[in-house]
């Protein structure tokens, strides 16, 4: 599902709809960057100009997820962050985006409210503060870990109550190091 979504060479036109895949986005204000699975541009007089395209266009990011809609806001926050990057890049307002869930083959519209935007800004600020302090928070294992794309890197089930220093002492003791 994601392989097609990230095909940066794919650009599809369906009437007044232009579909761009794998679009790199960034925000200087938030100091974040990423890649949108898909951005749909619809011709709209209230939109912005796009290089190489006639007329004005309104952007809407579309994020593809394997599973189904969740009660937690993680997917909506990710999509909102993409929209905030696009807004800054295009000097245009983006009011909605979409989450497509592969398991249920359903598309959920997400409105980018002030509360959602504020939550993104707060999370990004916290992330930068943690990074500047050189602190990596411990993962909080939960049932959602099974569907996380970082599961193989994070390995939350391998966590133990021992500190890194204690682990090193136990494993390096007697090695003459």
Backbone bond lengths (Angstrom), bond angles and torsions (degrees), N, CA, C in turn:
res aa  C-N    CA-C-N  psi(-1)  N-CA   C-N-CA  omega(-1)  CA-C   N-CA-C  phi
1 X - - - 1.452 - - 1.530 110.75 -
2 X 1.347 116.67 -46.31 1.466 120.06 -178.93 1.514 112.56 -74.10
3 X 1.321 118.00 -26.16 1.464 120.05 -177.72 1.524 110.35 -57.80
4 X 1.311 117.30 -45.88 1.462 121.31 179.07 1.527 110.54 -69.41
5 X 1.330 116.26 -37.69 1.465 120.10 -178.47 1.523 111.75 -63.35
6 X 1.327 118.13 -29.81 1.461 121.65 -177.14 1.519 113.46 -97.92
7 X 1.322 118.26 13.52 1.458 121.54 178.09 1.521 108.83 -76.88
8 X 1.349 115.87 94.07 1.463 121.58 -174.87 1.525 113.24 -64.88
9 X 1.322 117.21 -16.84 1.466 119.89 -179.91 1.514 111.66 -84.71
10 X 1.329 116.75 -11.06 1.460 120.98 -176.75 1.516 111.00 -85.00
11 X 1.305 114.61 125.84 1.463 122.52 176.52 1.516 105.36 -140.14
12 X 1.313 115.43 116.74 1.461 120.26 -171.18 1.520 109.98 -120.27
13 X 1.312 115.45 139.57 1.457 119.94 178.34 1.520 109.32 -119.91
14 X 1.344 115.04 131.49 1.473 122.29 175.90 1.523 107.52 -131.91
15 X 1.304 117.00 90.40 1.465 121.11 -177.92 1.512 110.90 63.24
16 X 1.341 117.15 -119.34 1.470 121.14 -179.90 1.529 112.44 -90.15
17 X 1.330 116.24 16.85 1.470 122.18 -179.76 1.527 109.54 -114.83
18 X 1.338 115.51 127.90 1.458 122.50 175.14 1.525 106.95 -115.48
19 X 1.343 116.76 125.23 1.465 121.50 -177.57 1.523 108.56 -112.16
20 X 1.341 115.21 121.09 1.457 122.32 179.49 1.521 107.65 -115.51
21 X 1.315 117.25 134.46 1.468 121.66 -177.02 1.536 110.70 -113.05
22 X 1.330 115.04 148.63 1.464 120.99 175.56 1.517 113.78 61.03
23 X 1.320 117.71 39.87 1.465 121.90 -176.44 1.532 110.50 -81.03
24 X 1.328 116.42 121.85 1.466 121.67 176.76 1.521 109.05 -73.34
25 X 1.333 116.21 133.83 1.465 121.71 -179.77 1.527 109.52 -130.95
26 X 1.332 115.40 157.90 1.467 120.47 176.48 1.523 109.84 -156.25
27 X 1.315 115.03 160.74 1.458 122.01 174.51 1.519 107.87 -134.81
28 X 1.334 115.92 119.53 1.466 119.96 175.64 1.525 110.24 -69.63
29 X 1.331 116.53 -35.60 1.467 120.81 -178.72 1.529 111.22 -64.78
30 X 1.344 116.50 -46.98 1.467 120.72 -179.02 1.529 112.42 -85.03
31 X 1.328 116.95 -16.00 1.472 123.32 -176.61 1.527 111.43 59.51
32 X 1.354 114.72 49.72 1.464 121.12 176.13 1.524 109.06 -134.56
33 X 1.319 115.32 159.42 1.460 121.23 175.29 1.515 107.87 -147.59
34 X 1.308 115.24 162.11 1.456 119.78 179.75 1.509 110.18 -175.56
35 X 1.299 114.93 -160.56 1.448 120.89 -178.70 1.516 108.63 -140.48
36 X 1.318 116.05 129.71 1.467 121.34 176.41 1.524 108.29 -83.96
37 X 1.322 116.90 136.07 1.466 119.73 174.49 1.520 108.94 -58.19
38 X 1.330 115.63 -52.88 1.463 122.19 -178.42 1.522 108.13 -144.92
39 X 1.325 116.15 143.33 1.464 120.92 168.50 1.525 105.91 -125.33
40 X 1.321 114.44 124.76 1.460 120.66 176.24 1.521 108.32 -97.77
41 X 1.312 116.23 127.52 1.460 122.36 176.11 1.518 107.64 -111.99
42 X 1.337 116.60 123.35 1.470 121.76 176.41 1.521 108.58 -109.81
43 X 1.317 115.22 137.34 1.460 118.13 176.23 1.516 108.93 -62.35
44 X 1.343 114.82 130.15 1.457 120.45 -175.87 1.521 107.48 -161.02
45 X 1.324 116.82 128.17 1.468 120.84 -178.92 1.521 112.58 -60.43
46 X 1.339 118.31 -23.03 1.457 122.15 178.96 1.525 112.64 -88.91
47 X 1.325 117.45 3.98 1.461 122.03 -178.03 1.518 112.45 -87.07
48 X 1.310 115.48 -160.60 1.462 122.26 -178.71 1.527 109.49 -117.13
49 X 1.313 115.70 163.12 1.457 120.37 176.76 1.522 109.16 -79.18
50 X 1.329 116.15 145.08 1.463 122.75 175.46 1.519 108.43 -118.19
51 X 1.312 116.64 136.75 1.460 120.82 178.50 1.525 109.80 -58.34
52 X 1.324 115.85 131.37 1.454 120.87 177.26 1.516 115.05 80.64
53 X 1.335 117.31 2.90 1.468 121.12 -179.09 1.529 109.43 -125.30
54 X 1.308 115.75 139.43 1.463 120.48 176.99 1.524 109.70 -80.75
55 X 1.330 116.73 147.38 1.450 121.04 175.65 1.517 113.35 84.65
56 X 1.324 114.68 -171.20 1.464 122.46 179.70 1.525 109.06 -112.19
57 X 1.331 115.38 152.11 1.464 121.51 -171.86 1.521 110.79 -137.19
58 X 1.334 116.88 140.53 1.469 124.00 173.21 1.526 107.83 -102.87
59 X 1.319 116.34 131.27 1.463 121.66 -178.57 1.523 111.51 -95.69
60 X 1.328 115.93 146.22 1.466 122.64 172.62 1.526 107.69 -143.73
61 X 1.344 118.09 114.50 1.463 119.63 177.67 1.535 110.62 -71.65
62 X 1.335 115.21 148.01 1.464 121.76 177.03 1.522 107.09 -129.50
63 X 1.324 116.28 121.62 1.467 121.90 179.53 1.519 108.81 -107.71
64 X 1.326 116.06 131.00 1.460 122.30 179.11 1.521 109.57 -96.08
65 X 1.321 116.39 131.75 1.463 122.92 177.64 1.523 108.44 -127.86
66 X 1.334 116.37 142.73 1.471 120.81 -178.89 1.517 112.83 -68.03
67 X 1.302 116.85 -42.37 1.466 121.71 -170.15 1.509 114.34 -83.04
68 X 1.333 113.85 -133.96 1.463 120.52 -178.24 1.525 108.61 -128.97
69 X 1.326 116.17 170.71 1.453 122.01 -179.20 1.531 110.10 -58.74
70 X 1.329 115.56 145.18 1.462 121.45 -176.32 1.526 110.42 -118.97
71 X 1.317 115.27 157.14 1.464 119.06 177.05 1.528 111.03 -78.23
72 X 1.339 117.74 -26.80 1.469 120.06 176.76 1.529 108.83 -76.48
73 X 1.311 116.97 157.67 1.463 121.59 -173.71 1.523 115.19 -90.61
74 X 1.322 120.21 8.27 1.466 121.57 -174.16 1.530 112.47 -52.95
75 X 1.324 118.22 -47.58 1.470 120.85 -178.91 1.523 110.93 -65.77
76 X 1.334 116.85 -41.52 1.464 121.03 -179.68 1.532 110.78 -67.09
77 X 1.339 117.14 -37.37 1.463 120.84 177.55 1.528 110.61 -65.37
78 X 1.323 117.41 -42.53 1.465 120.95 177.78 1.532 110.34 -60.20
79 X 1.311 116.11 -46.19 1.462 121.02 -179.63 1.530 110.90 -63.84
80 X 1.316 117.28 -40.85 1.460 121.77 179.19 1.533 110.26 -64.58
81 X 1.321 117.88 -39.88 1.466 121.06 177.19 1.529 110.12 -61.11
82 X 1.331 117.11 -40.51 1.465 120.50 176.92 1.524 110.21 -62.20
83 X 1.328 116.77 -43.49 1.465 121.04 179.87 1.526 110.87 -63.11
84 X 1.327 116.95 -40.67 1.464 120.43 -179.98 1.525 110.64 -64.33
85 X 1.326 116.95 -37.66 1.470 120.75 175.40 1.529 110.26 -64.71
86 X 1.327 116.12 -47.54 1.463 120.28 179.58 1.530 111.54 -59.85
87 X 1.320 116.94 -41.93 1.466 120.54 179.29 1.522 111.05 -57.79
88 X 1.313 115.95 -45.13 1.457 120.13 -179.43 1.531 110.69 -66.49
89 X 1.314 116.67 -41.28 1.470 120.54 -178.92 1.529 112.30 -68.38
90 X 1.330 116.78 -37.44 1.464 121.55 -174.36 1.532 113.08 -97.75
91 X 1.343 116.91 -5.08 1.467 121.43 -174.96 1.526 109.58 51.01
92 X 1.315 115.15 51.26 1.461 121.61 -175.00 1.525 109.14 -147.69
93 X 1.319 116.64 149.61 1.460 121.16 177.04 1.520 110.06 -84.56
94 X 1.321 115.80 140.36 1.465 121.79 176.54 1.520 107.02 -125.16
95 X 1.308 116.35 118.11 1.460 120.96 -175.05 1.509 114.92 -93.57
96 X 1.343 116.92 -28.72 1.466 120.11 -176.59 1.520 110.78 -141.92
97 X 1.320 114.11 158.39 1.459 123.31 172.61 1.516 106.79 -145.18
98 X 1.324 116.36 -177.27 1.466 120.40 -174.70 1.517 111.21 -137.51
99 X 1.329 114.95 143.18 1.456 123.02 171.82 1.522 106.67 -110.49
100 X 1.328 115.95 125.46 1.461 119.94 176.53 1.523 107.46 -107.35
101 X 1.338 116.10 122.68 1.461 121.83 -178.86 1.522 109.75 -104.47
102 X 1.343 115.05 118.90 1.462 121.01 -176.28 1.511 114.18 -66.75
103 X 1.329 117.63 -37.98 1.463 120.47 -176.86 1.521 111.35 -62.63
104 X 1.322 116.63 -42.12 1.467 120.97 -178.27 1.531 111.98 -99.51
105 X 1.340 116.15 -3.79 1.473 121.71 -177.40 1.525 110.70 49.14
106 X 1.340 114.62 45.79 1.457 120.05 -178.40 1.523 110.04 -124.72
107 X 1.303 114.62 155.07 1.460 121.89 -178.66 1.526 107.75 -119.47
108 X 1.326 116.02 126.02 1.464 122.18 -177.94 1.525 109.46 -110.84
109 X 1.319 116.56 125.76 1.463 120.34 175.87 1.524 109.03 -79.74
110 X 1.329 115.88 136.17 1.459 121.88 178.21 1.521 108.18 -120.40
111 X 1.321 115.72 122.22 1.469 120.88 175.50 1.532 107.83 -89.99
112 X 1.316 115.52 132.60 1.461 120.46 -177.17 1.526 109.43 -89.31
113 X 1.334 114.61 82.20 1.464 122.14 -178.35 1.526 110.15 -73.65
114 X 1.324 115.06 166.82 1.471 120.57 175.86 1.527 109.96 -60.62
115 X 1.327 117.37 -40.42 1.468 120.56 179.43 1.525 111.78 -61.29
116 X 1.339 116.88 -43.46 1.466 120.83 179.65 1.527 110.29 -65.93
117 X 1.320 117.16 -42.69 1.471 121.78 178.78 1.531 110.70 -63.67
118 X 1.331 116.82 -42.45 1.465 120.71 177.94 1.523 111.02 -63.07
119 X 1.326 116.65 -38.98 1.470 120.38 178.65 1.526 110.31 -63.83
120 X 1.326 117.26 -41.75 1.477 120.57 177.28 1.523 109.44 -60.75
121 X 1.327 117.34 -48.86 1.465 121.11 -178.98 1.529 111.27 -60.14
122 X 1.339 117.34 -40.58 1.465 121.04 179.10 1.527 111.58 -65.40
123 X 1.325 116.83 -43.64 1.476 121.24 -179.68 1.522 110.59 -65.08
124 X 1.323 116.27 -42.38 1.465 120.35 179.15 1.530 110.24 -64.13
125 X 1.335 117.17 -42.79 1.470 120.79 178.08 1.527 110.59 -61.36
126 X 1.329 116.68 -42.05 1.475 120.54 177.77 1.523 110.64 -63.32
127 X 1.339 116.81 -41.86 1.466 121.12 179.13 1.531 110.50 -60.38
128 X 1.338 117.27 -44.75 1.465 120.49 179.95 1.524 111.16 -66.23
129 X 1.335 117.37 -37.00 1.471 120.67 178.44 1.524 110.45 -64.83
130 X 1.340 116.74 -43.34 1.466 120.42 178.14 1.527 110.23 -62.98
131 X 1.311 116.57 -42.62 1.469 120.79 -179.30 1.526 110.80 -63.88
132 X 1.328 117.30 -44.11 1.469 119.82 -178.24 1.532 111.38 -65.98
133 X 1.336 117.18 -28.14 1.473 120.63 176.36 1.525 111.84 -84.27
134 X 1.330 116.99 -7.10 1.461 120.08 -178.34 1.514 112.50 71.09
135 X 1.326 116.76 29.29 1.465 121.23 -176.04 1.531 111.03 -109.65
136 X 1.307 115.72 126.39 1.461 120.74 173.65 1.519 107.37 -106.53
137 X 1.338 117.31 115.31 1.463 118.51 -179.39 1.523 111.15 -66.48
138 X 1.304 115.86 148.24 1.461 120.54 176.94 1.520 109.07 -69.08
139 X 1.322 117.27 141.66 1.465 118.54 176.55 1.527 110.37 -68.28
140 X 1.302 115.35 152.32 1.461 121.33 176.02 1.522 107.03 -110.56
141 X 1.332 116.71 93.50 1.469 119.18 -176.76 1.526 112.50 -57.19
142 X 1.329 115.51 137.15 1.461 121.48 176.49 1.525 108.09 -151.66
143 X 1.320 116.20 178.05 1.461 119.28 -179.23 1.530 111.85 -65.52
144 X 1.334 117.16 -20.40 1.466 119.84 178.77 1.530 111.96 -71.16
145 X 1.318 117.78 -16.67 1.466 121.04 179.88 1.535 111.96 -58.69
146 X 1.333 117.03 -32.92 1.465 120.48 -177.09 1.521 113.31 -59.86
147 X 1.325 117.16 -30.60 1.462 119.68 -177.52 1.527 113.19 -103.19
148 X 1.321 117.86 9.31 1.462 121.55 -178.01 1.525 110.55 -81.95
149 X 1.328 116.39 137.55 1.461 120.75 179.51 1.531 112.07 -70.43
150 X 1.328 118.25 -13.66 1.465 121.66 179.78 1.532 112.94 -98.49
151 X 1.317 117.70 7.90 1.462 121.32 -175.51 1.529 112.17 -53.75
152 X 1.328 117.71 -43.39 1.459 121.21 -178.32 1.509 113.83 -68.03
153 X 1.319 117.81 -22.01 1.456 122.31 179.54 1.516 110.50 -92.16
154 X 1.324 115.92 -41.87 1.458 122.41 -175.04 1.528 111.87 -74.88
155 X 1.317 116.46 -44.61 1.471 122.77 -179.27 1.527 112.77 49.99
156 X 1.342 117.78 57.17 1.469 119.95 -175.50 1.525 113.63 -61.36
157 X 1.328 118.04 -27.69 1.463 119.36 -178.72 1.524 112.17 -72.55
158 X 1.341 117.34 -16.11 1.460 119.32 179.98 1.525 111.96 -86.41
159 X 1.317 116.68 0.10 1.462 119.60 179.65 1.521 110.51 -67.95
160 X 1.280 115.06 144.31 1.457 119.26 173.38 1.518 107.98 -131.50
161 X 1.293 116.18 175.54 1.460 120.81 -178.36 1.532 111.47 -78.99
162 X 1.328 116.73 -7.70 1.463 119.41 -177.71 1.530 110.83 -77.28
163 X 1.316 115.03 145.72 1.461 119.84 175.69 1.527 108.46 -77.91
164 X 1.308 116.51 163.71 1.460 121.27 177.46 1.521 109.59 -61.93
165 X 1.336 116.71 -41.98 1.471 120.31 -179.58 1.530 110.55 -59.86
166 X 1.334 116.95 -43.81 1.465 120.23 179.57 1.527 110.49 -65.27
167 X 1.325 117.09 -42.08 1.469 121.67 178.16 1.532 109.77 -58.61
168 X 1.332 116.15 -46.59 1.473 120.46 -179.64 1.530 110.61 -62.71
169 X 1.335 116.36 -44.48 1.468 119.71 179.02 1.524 110.96 -58.66
170 X 1.333 116.98 -44.61 1.461 121.26 -178.24 1.517 112.06 -65.79
171 X 1.313 117.89 -38.65 1.456 120.91 -174.80 1.508 114.81 -89.84
172 X 1.329 117.71 -18.95 1.440 120.18 179.99 1.526 112.98 -103.72
173 X 1.331 115.89 -10.88 1.467 119.93 179.81 1.519 109.47 -62.48
174 X 1.321 115.70 130.86 1.454 119.93 177.80 1.508 114.00 83.32
175 X 1.344 118.58 -0.63 1.464 120.14 177.87 1.522 111.78 -89.37
176 X 1.326 116.41 -1.11 1.454 119.67 179.36 1.507 113.38 72.14
177 X 1.294 116.01 21.20 1.464 119.30 -178.67 1.499 110.14 -92.63
